[in-house]
Amino acid sequence: MNNNNNSVSPGGGVGMRPPPPPGGGGMGSSAITPLQRNVIFYGYLILFVFGFFGHIVSFTIFHRETLRKVSTSTLFIYMTISDFIYLLACFYTFIFIGFNISVTNKNMMNQLCRAYSFLQYFCMCCTAWLLLTITIDRWLRVRFPFRVRELCTRKRVTIGACVIVIVSAALNSHLASPFIEVVPGATVCSSSRTSNPSYEYFYMTIWPILITILQIVLPTILLSAFSISLFVELRRQQQQKSQMKRGRRVFLDRQILLIMISSIFLFFITQIPLSLFYILMTYTLRSKLTIEQLIQFNNFTVLVASINYAASFYIHCLSSRLFRQEFYHVINILRSRRVGVVTHILGTDATQTQLVRLREIK
């Protein structure tokens, strides 16, 4: 396969990888305009700033005593870690496209390209199936309320998360193999010219559809099915006024349910454009659009999909009163620690003066 074909060949179509930078040679090098580079630079910069802050706070909140004993919160912690790793992988795009940095060391670029491709696909699969596991966990709690302590334990969900990690790693392991390399003069990941024809056919024809089904389409269908069943069962229980509990436990269950619903909504609106692009690109768009147009669509859909891995904290804050309360508790703890540090350094009198100033500001 020549370089021109590689620059537009699918590792899933134009896939989960950045397009080639300008001035890098080959057809792909002219596909990045200053506008697209600015979109990549500022778009990912915003995702990094808000995403990393949100994930750190989310990890802290789900680890608090109020939530950490619930199996669903354990799954949310695992999903937060997956989203965090996904954002780290996006630095590949941010550095080599946003900053327009070129590297002449081909071996290093090949290794970075493989790591980038594997981590992004791996985290997308993990996040999608962890979200489905969260939904199943909530479904089991509603459907079998008297077996919650047996079915919905932290040990069981941890085992399920380990299975998801292992299967996702195995599914995407070929992306870390020597069969994948960076296109010369670009940062596009594609099948190498030394790969055998069978793998090249799999990578260009089968892989785009396979990964789209497994990481987007199938989880979306199952999420929809379990969500509908969950709401039907909740509606039935409310009408019959049976198996209804009161107090803190019901409030906690309802708030976690809201967090789950907001996560599903975010997944839907960000991943569906990417799945449609992959499918249409494989069967239709590849022959009708130019390289530049394909890369433009790819950049947009990937950036939109990346919002799912950066905005969960803010969606949770909007949807759940409990999550907001826990966030305020974290802020108050940080303020208390700050006052404690000031007390230790400056003494009691200086600290009292500092507290008076804080009250005046409020």
Secondary structure, 3 states (H helix, E strand, C coil): CCHHHHHHCCCCCCCCCCCCCCCCCCHHHHCCCHHHHHHHHHHHHHHHHHHHHHHHHHHHHHCCHHHHCCHHHHHHHHHHHHHHHHHHHCHHHHHHHHCCCCCCCHHHHHHHHHHHHHHHHHHHHHHHHHHHHHHHHHHHHHHCHHHHHHHCCHHHHHHHHHHHHHHHHHHCHHHHCCCEEECCCCCCEEECCCCCHHHHHHHHHHHHHHHHHHHHHHHHHHHHHHHHHHHHHHHHHHHHCCCCCCCHHHHHHHHHHHHHHHHHHHHHHHHHHHHHHHHHHHHHHHHHCCHHHHHHHHHHHHHHHHHCCCCHHHHHHHHCHHHHHHHHHHHHHHHHHHHHHHHHHHCHHHHHHHHHHHHHHC
